[in-house]
Amino acid sequence: MTSPVVRLTVRGVLARKFRVLLTAFAIVLGVAFVSGAFMLTESVKDAINGLFDELQGDVDLEVRTRIAFGDEARAQRDPVPGSLVAAIAAVEGVRTVEVNILRQATIIKKNGKPLQTSGPSFGLAWYGTDGLDGRLVLEGREARGAGEVAIDKKSAERAGYALGETVPIVGPNGSGDFTLVGLTGTKTTEGGGGASVSAFDPATADAFLGTKGQVDSILVGLVDGASRGDVQDAVAAALGADTTDSPYEVITGDQSAKETAGAINDIIDIFGKVLLGFAAISLFVSAFLIFNTFAIIVSQRLRELALLRAIGADVSQIRMMILGESGIIGLLATALGIAGGVLVSKGITALFNATGAAFPSASTVISARTIAVSLLVGVGVTLFAAFVPAARAGRIPPVAAMRPEVGFSSLQRNKRLVFATSALVVGIVLLVVGLFTQPGGTVGILLAGAVGAVMIFLGVASLSQSVAAPVSRIVSNILPFPGRSMNKKTPGRIASRNAQRQPRRTASTASALMIGLALVSTIAVVAASVQATLRKALGTSITADFYATNSGFQGLPVAFADKLAQLPELGAVSPFRAANAQVAGESKSIGAVDPAMGELVDTDIQSGSFDSIADGAVLLHKDPAGDLGVAVGDIIDMTWQNGKITALTVGAIYADSSIVGNWLVSLDTLDAASSAPPLDFFIGAKIADGVDADAARSAVERVATEFPSAEVQDRVEFQKSQEDQLNQLLFIVYSLLVFAIAIAVLGIANTMALSVFERTREFGLLRAVGMTRRQLRRSVRWEAIIVSVFGASLGVVVGVPLGMAVATALPETFVDTLQIPFGTIVIILLASIVVGIIAAIGPARRAAKLDILHAITTV
Amino acid sequence: MGPSGSGKSTLMHCLAGLDSLTSGSAFLGDVDLSTLNERQLTILRREEVGFVFQAFNLIPTLSARENIELPLDLGDVDPDAPWVDRIIDAVGLRDRLDHKPAELSGGQQQRVAVARALASKPKIIFADEPTGNLDSKSSSDVLGFMRRAVSELGQTIVLVTHDPNAASYADRVIFLADGKVVDEISEPTAERVLDRMKRLA
């Protein structure tokens, strides 16, 4: 503490503890988000990887079918004949061989509802605690025959079952009743890591899960001391799997575990990235708040800083002082932010667990990387935001100590306009290029979009200084009611004048709010357009009377469609299945349907006929048809994931892909090509001629009771459930944006508090000549409202075109009608009034509490 | 009138309802100020009292006219137009009414402040060193205007000052020292006031 700069810096922070705290809070929120995202993803990954390690148990080798392309863990793999077991068991060094059957099986809770899980609902073949995998019996014993099941302890508890009770379980071929004989877990968990696990003995699994001797893979355990590499080669040789032509491959258990865990890690990473995206938004808004606070503090300390200059401090010392203060704030905030990150991470985990998702119980991992990134981000953003105010502080001439009106020169207006306009133009170009030419896929779009948006925000924030005064005047003329504006009364008039007084301050305060609300309006426009498109599609594209979907994302048992097709009350019935295939070297999602789908969905056929699908033709949307340059009658080679290649004739080209996607083949075509276990995404059905709707409905419901995981809806219900899903997503996005808006509210409150402090004399005078406390509070409140309505208007002005650009860039499947949600925009503007009122609570109270005598004698 | 620290300003603050009393009472007309609550005091200041401070008298965002009419506006009272006109003419600032305080000289600003104090026809105006920051020419302008307000408009003004020249504009000078009234003269001249001051010091 010998250097005077250090001493002054520290004293400067201490003297303004409250201000420091408020400023720091914005950074704390941002850092908490960043570190929380890292902690959460690392902790969950740690736990998942640990769980898979445990589950891997003693599996040394795994035999499975090869895939021709795509991701190993998520591939739709053909099954392996169980008959290979004998050949494998005969290989020297092999101790045990087990079949691996892993299919969807939903546990029905005591109350008759399907058990919801965040992960998949598995039914599997299990050899008990002594088997190869790492699953253990925690209570009871393993299942030993038809009619018995062991369930992971957590799922059994959640579903409400105790040992000895009967548990209905729905498998791919329908439901069955099983006696609960055991509760399973692993060494460290009592659950399935978010999944529910129903473990049957291998024969029961084969029968109930419908594998019929065709298992998902075969697991191998070696005798002690055998070389894994040697046995791996020997097994491969025994199966003829030592060439890539063979349908089979032999991999190590470690690799299998790594692949599965990797697939889940990818999902967690996406989740983490979304959190980081919102953290970035919060930090960006925080930067505005910090910039503003320091700019105001510097101008309020003008005399003090000038005095320091007068008594010999040089420019760089002054700058270091201001930057040092921001550095200290950044450090403090980062420390608090990391602590907050633990809360964020735990909070999100708790939230997921409360909804039944259950992350594997993880201890929070705080890695060095998390701390390093948090420091970099927290301190970096703070220093960056304080840079301009610090530079400006350095420009204060010493003479300002005596003559404050000399002040400091700010960036020339012309320079600012040039800078702002170029930022805006570059931003728009980047955004448009990113959205419409889409360089470098998703990453490129996101990067160009994000950088473009940031440039646009900076440009608009800077330009908004020029309109802050006139817009404030307009706002004060129309609020609270045009014709009865706040200007008619003195408190309102003073508020309006104060808002116009320092356009720079008003503009940067409003800009923080602009960002949050611009994003809200962008999303609102996109959502409204998607919704309008969806509504249109559901209105015109679907002609079916019933839809069955699974409320989770796990698909429907295929037996359900078969049973529906047998109902005399129904006419056309078709499931929709999806498979992966490569066309011209690119991976596509191919829909497989019954020819009856033609009656259930209007695909708007352009040429050819839908019925050609029954003859083994492929139908495709006009976009890929155009890209490939194919017409009806041309041949397309399709490589399925198992490597099989089928040449398909184009039977029709259609224009409406909103329900069925871009590619369609018949179920028979898919069955001939691939034997991967099928799951139906949805089923459409039409009422048979002459059957009334209620009779058909009750017939469908009767079948549906056997498949409780299916949700049967008529057209109106389906439409509503689709919109509900969209709304749920919107709700989550908006909730995350609330943080950015909260920081902006904090920013307005902070600026108002600083302004109130700055205007102590003025308010003292007003009070002396007869302004009541209530009038003074009202004046502060009106000013905050003007600022926030200004910010919201900027947000809407920026956000709506942004949303229109994004909506236009989206593929037609999502958006083909542009819709501007005027209702939402009005709500945003009205809400900004509330934002102003909330932001003004503290400052207004503080202003009203001013001691008049003290205020008027303050120099 | 009195030397620094004699209690001039404190007395004024008490009389004007800006400060609360620890003992004793202050009356404005028949009203005991100590019986009023915060809101009543505010309204009393707005309607019955006028203020002119040494500096920083005007709200920088309001024009000269808006500053003059401020207490009336705050009370939602329509200004008595002929009266306000008369004051404005008396201050001699008719052509500067739409200017902001920053565009007025120090003397003009203080004249606007006096005009504001007069506008609501208060029972009494308290002026705390109103010429403390002005040069001699502007000082005599402001003091002359205040003098006329008393003689021509019948306004009561209490002027707090330690400048004998300013005191000479008054009808009556009361001397304070160490918080007590120590002397009083009527129809003062600058010389007589200065004489007394010397003796007090």
Interface residues (C-beta under 8 A of the other chain):
Chain A: K489 T490 R493 I494 R497 N498 Q500 R501 R761 E762 L765 L766 R767 A768 V769 G770 M771 T772 R773 Q775 I852 L853 I856
Chain B: H13 L18 D19 E38 R39 T42 I43 R45 R46 E47 F51 F53 F56 N57 L58 I59 P60 T61 L62 E66 L70 P71 D73 L74 G75 D76 R116
